[in-house]
Amino acid sequence: MILRRAVLAGIGGMALVGGGYAAGACRTAIAAADAAVARRSSMIATTAGPLEYAIAGDGPPLMMIHGTGGGFDQGLLFAHGLRERGFRIVSPSRFGYLRSAFPDDASPAQQADVLAELLDHLGIERLPVVGGSAGALSAAEFALRHPDRCSHLVLLVPAANLTGRDPVEFTAVQEMAVGAVLGSDAAFWALSAVARDQMIRALLATDPALLSRVAPQERRRAELILDGILPVSRKADGLRTDAFWAGTPSPTDHGGIRVPTLVLSCEDDLFGTADTARRLSERIPGARLTIWPEGGHIWLGHDEDVAREIAVFVESPT
């Protein structure tokens, strides 16, 4: 869903580039993206196939589940502030992302069960679980299916269809255009090169005007999230399944979640997660809700606030 919007927003810019963009620069960018994720993760065998993960930091463990276009590296980036606050971050790559398997059943429920296998492998009995964007789908299922393993649940700018209507609908021609770019690193690089602000608006669902109003480290974080989507060719299966599950009416019994839950979003998130956050907070018994007035889908200008809110929440008595 997220990538499809970006493609449609930037397709005109790609036409300007055509076949004449600097091929050498493109190859360099793609090679750098591959190098950035190489040798930083570990692998385990699970009942659904290989699962990639990384661990960073010291202290009590906390699992961060990445969003669309990510991988373990995006999870580590999302959790940077929590790592600085003394948490040991467990960051898996979900089904179809980077080196993780893409099984026939790539549902959030199946992903949740495999994440429980990861905790078994790591010898972790129980920990807080944070799901960002489409990662919130698997996080919610984990809390529902494995409440004994989940001490706290945090749903950060959560993606979910709670109204029965897919918020993003496309014509057949648009779907063809999206499919042509979805697995192409070169096409994605070209779009990013010619339409940077448009990509931030469409892909990160954040008003690029916010970049001029936040601290330099927050501008850098936005750039890292966008650039970190490369190599998109190693995430195509994950992107497609995220689009399906985020657009399909949610099968998750949110009312059955019984672990302490915190839901966070921003009012101006262009993916509309503020409304989703409100609905989730109403459905999940006792859930807490915080919505900032602005920040977009990447909570721009609020990374420290997010880390503080989560830290205070998971360190409180249950």
N, C-alpha and C positions, 0 to 999 in steps of 0.2 A: 504494500500500500504506500509506504513512504517513498520508495524508489520510483514507483509509477508516477507520483505527483511531480517529482523532480524532473523526470524525463519530459513530461508534457510541458513543464514550465521552461525548460531549457532547450527544447528541440529546435527552436528558431536559431538560437545561438550556435548550435552545432552545425546548422546549415552554413553559417558564415565561415566556419572553420573548414568544412568539407574535407577533402583529402589533403589539404595543404598545410595542416599544422605540423609543428616540428616533431617529426617521428623520433628523433633522438631524445628530445626532452620527455616525450611520452614514455619511451622505454625506460629512461632513467627513473621517472616517477614510479612506474610499476615495479621496477626492480627494487627501489627503495622501500616500497610498501611490503614487498615480499620479505625483504631483509628485516624489516621492523618487527615482524611476527615470528621470524625464524629463531629457533633455539631458546625461546623464552617460556615454553610450555612443556607439560608432561602429558602422557597418554595412559589410559587404562582400558582394559577390555570389559565390556558390560554385556548384558543380555540383549541390548539393541545394537551392539557393535562398538567400535572405538569411541572413546570420549576424551576430548582434550580439555585440559584445565591448567591453571597457573595459580600459584600462591605467592603473596607478597605481604611483607610486614610481620610484626611480632605482636603477641598479645592474644586476647580472646578471639576466636574465629567468627567471621561473618561472611555469608555467601552473597555475592553480587551477581545477578543474572542480567546479562547485557540485553540491549534492544536490537531493533532491526538494523541491519548493515554492520553489525558489530562482530564480536568474537570475544575471546577471553581478554584481549587487549582493551577493547572498549569497556568491559567490566572493570578492569583495573583503573582505567581513566575515570569512570563514574565514581569509583570508590576511593579516589586519591585522598580526599579530605578525611575520610574515615580511617584510612591507613595512618595519616598524620596524627589522628587522635588515639592511636594505639591499638587498632584492630588488625588482626591477621586476615587478609582478604583471600577468600577462596573464589576463584573466577573461572567458571566453565565456559566452553564454547557450546552453544546449543546445537541441536540437530541441523545439519546442512551448512554449518559455518566452519570455515577453515578445515581443520583435520578431523572434526567430529563426524560420526556416521550420519547418514540420512536414511533411516529405516522406513519400511513401508508404513508403519504407524509412527508418524512424526508429530503426534498430537501433544499439546501441553501436558496432558495427563501422563502420557508415556514418558515425556521428558522429566516430569517430576519424579517418577519412579526410578529413572536412571540416575537422577541427582542423589537420591537416597543411596544408591549403590556407590556413588562417589564418596559420600560420607562414611560408608562402611570401609571403603579402601583407605581413607585417611584416618580412621579411628576416631572420628568425631561423632559423639552421641547426639548432640543438640546444639543448635546455633540460630541466630537471627538470619532471616532470608530477605533480601531486597531485590525486587524485580523492577527494572526500568523499561518503560515503553512496552514493546511487545514481550519483553521478559517478564512483565507482570502477569501474563497469562500462565506461565509455568510456575511462577512464585505462588500464585493463589492456589493452584492445584497441589503444589507441594504442601502448603499449610493445611489443605483440606484432606489430603490422602495420607499425610505423615505428620499429624499434629504432635506426636511424641518426639519428633526430630526438629521441630520448628519452635523456637522459644518466642520469637516475634516475627511479624510479617510487615514489610513495608512495600507499598505499591507506589512507585514514583512515576509521575506522568503516565498513568496506566492506559494501555491500549486495550479496548474490549468493546464489542458490540452488545450493548445492554438494552437497545431499543428495538431490535429485530430488523433494523434497516442498515445496510452497508452505506457508510457515509461517502464512499468513493465509488462512482459508477462510470464505466467507460464504454465507448463504442468499440466495434470489432476492429476498426482501423487504428484506434488509439491503443488497443491491446497489442496489435501487431507491432506498432512503433516501440512500445515498452519492451516487448519480447526481444526485439532486435538489439536493445541496449543492455538488457538485464545481465547478460553474461559477458559483456565486452568491457575490458579494462580501458581500452583505447577510447571508446565512445564516452565512458564515464569521465575519463581524464579530460577529454575535449570539452564536454559540457562544463566541467569545473573551471577550465581555463578561460572560457569566454563569458561565463555568466555566474561569477562567484556569488554576488549578492542574491541572485535569483535562486541559486542552489541552496543558500542558507535559508532563504524564505521557504522554498518548496521542500527541500530534503530534511532540514532540521526544524521545519515548521516554526521558525523564529523570525521576527521582524529584524532585518539587518541593520535598521536604524538604531537598534539597541546597542550595537557594537561601539558606537561613539559615546555611549553614556556609561560604560562599565570600565572596570580596571583593566590594565593591559593583560594580566594573567587570565582574566575571563575571556578576553578577545582571543588569546592564544588557545584557550580550551575549546572554543568554538571551531577554530581552524583545525585543531587536532581531531575533533570528532568528525568533521567533514572529510579531511584527508584520510582518516583511518578507515573509511569505507572501502578504499582500495586495499587489496585486490578484490574487486567485486566478483570476478570470475570464480573465486573460491568461496563465495557466499551465496551464489545464485539460488541453490536449493533452499537455503534458509530464508532468503528474501521472499521466495514464492510461497513457502508454507506460512510465513508470517502474514503475508497479504491475505491468504485464505482464512487463517484463524482469527485475525483481527477484524475481518469483514463478515465472518459468519456469526450468527447469533450465538452468544456465549453459552456453552453447555455446563459451565461451572456453577455449582451450587454455592454461591457466595454466602448465602444465609446459613450454610452449614459450617462455616469457618469459626473455630472456637479459640484461636490463639489471638493474643493482643495484636491489633492491627493499626497501622498508621498509613494514611493516604495523603500524598503530596502532589500538587500541580500548580500551574500558573494560569491565570485567567485568560491571558492572550495567547495561549498555546494554539497554534493554527490547526492542530489536529483535534481540537475540542476536548482534550482530556480533563479540563476542569469540570465539565458536565459529567463525564464518566466518573471522575473522582467523587463528586457529590452523590451520584447514584450508588457507588460502591460503599461509601461511608454509611448510607442508609440501609443497605442490605446486610453488611457484615456487623454482627452484634458488637456493640461497644467500640466501634472503630473511631479513631481520631482523624480529624481532617484539617489540613492547612493548605490554603490556596493563596499564593502571592499575586498581586495585581498584574505584574508583568514579568517576563523572563522567557516566554516562549517554551518550546518543547524541550529545550536543553537547560531550562531554569537559569538563563543567563543573568549574571549578577547576583545569584543566590546560591552558589556552590557551597560557600561557608555556612549559609543558613541551613541548607539541606543536610550537610554533615552534622551540624550541631543538633538539629531536630532529631535526626536518626540516633545519634549517640545518646542523647538524653532519654529518648524513648526506650532503647534496648537496654540501657543501664538501670532503668527504673524497675522496682519490684513487680513481679507478675502475680 
